[in-house]
């Protein structure tokens, strides 16, 4: 069984919003089958820090679940935007 891992950059609406706050919200709203495998922070400018997430989904679910993950994250009040930076397939 293989998984697809997407590296997603999540931009907060405001520098006051900390990446770990967004990560906690994302964990609650991820679609079934999706899981955060890694996370980090990327300083942008003027105190703004992006949340970097690696989200794994089953390969057989195709891109539909990745689209659902991105839409779910963008629906959060504290999120300005998301961007998929990379997509990789891993074998288990």
C-alpha positions in Angstrom: 0.0 0.0 0.0 1.3 3.4 -0.9 0.6 6.9 0.3 0.8 10.3 -1.3 2.3 13.1 0.8 1.7 16.7 0.1 3.8 19.5 1.5 1.4 22.4 2.1 2.3 26.0 3.0 -0.4 27.6 5.2 -0.4 31.4 5.4 -2.1 32.9 8.5 -4.2 36.1 8.1 -2.3 38.0 10.7 1.2 37.9 12.3 -0.5 37.5 15.7 -1.8 34.0 14.6 0.8 31.4 15.6 1.4 28.4 13.4 0.8 25.9 16.2 -2.7 27.4 16.7 -3.5 26.7 13.1 -2.1 23.2 13.3 -4.4 22.3 16.2 -7.4 23.5 14.1 -6.3 21.6 11.0 -5.9 18.4 13.0 -9.6 18.6 14.0 -10.9 19.2 10.4 -8.9 16.9 8.3 -10.9 14.5 6.1 -11.0 10.8 7.0 -7.9 9.1 5.7 -5.7 12.2 5.9 -3.0 12.6 8.5 -0.3 15.2 9.4 3.0 13.4 9.2 5.3 16.4 9.9 5.0 20.1 10.5 7.2 23.1 10.8 7.4 26.9 10.6 8.8 29.1 7.9 9.4 32.8 8.7 8.1 35.1 5.9 8.5 38.8 6.8 7.4 41.3 9.4 6.7 38.7 12.0 4.5 36.6 9.7 5.3 32.9 10.0 3.8 30.2 7.6 2.9 26.7 8.8 4.4 24.0 6.7 2.5 20.7 6.8 3.2 17.3 5.3 -0.2 15.6 4.9 -0.4 11.9 3.9 -3.4 10.3 2.2 -4.0 6.9 0.7 -2.8 6.7 -2.9 -6.0 5.0 -4.0 -8.0 8.1 -3.0 -6.4 10.1 -5.7 -6.2 13.9 -5.8 -9.8 14.3 -4.5 -8.8 13.9 -0.9 -5.9 16.3 -1.3 -8.3 18.9 -2.8 -10.6 18.3 0.2 -7.7 18.8 2.6 -6.7 22.1 1.0 -10.3 23.3 1.0 -10.8 22.3 4.6 -7.6 24.2 5.7 -8.6 27.3 3.6 -12.0 27.3 5.3 -10.5 28.1 8.7 -11.0 31.6 9.9 -7.3 32.2 10.7 -6.0 31.0 7.3 -5.4 33.5 4.5 -4.3 30.9 1.9 -2.7 27.6 1.2 -0.3 26.4 -1.5 0.8 22.8 -2.3 4.6 23.0 -2.6 5.3 19.4 -3.5 3.6 16.0 -3.8 5.5 12.7 -3.3 4.5 9.1 -3.4 5.9 6.8 -0.6 5.6 3.0 -0.4 4.9 1.3 2.9 
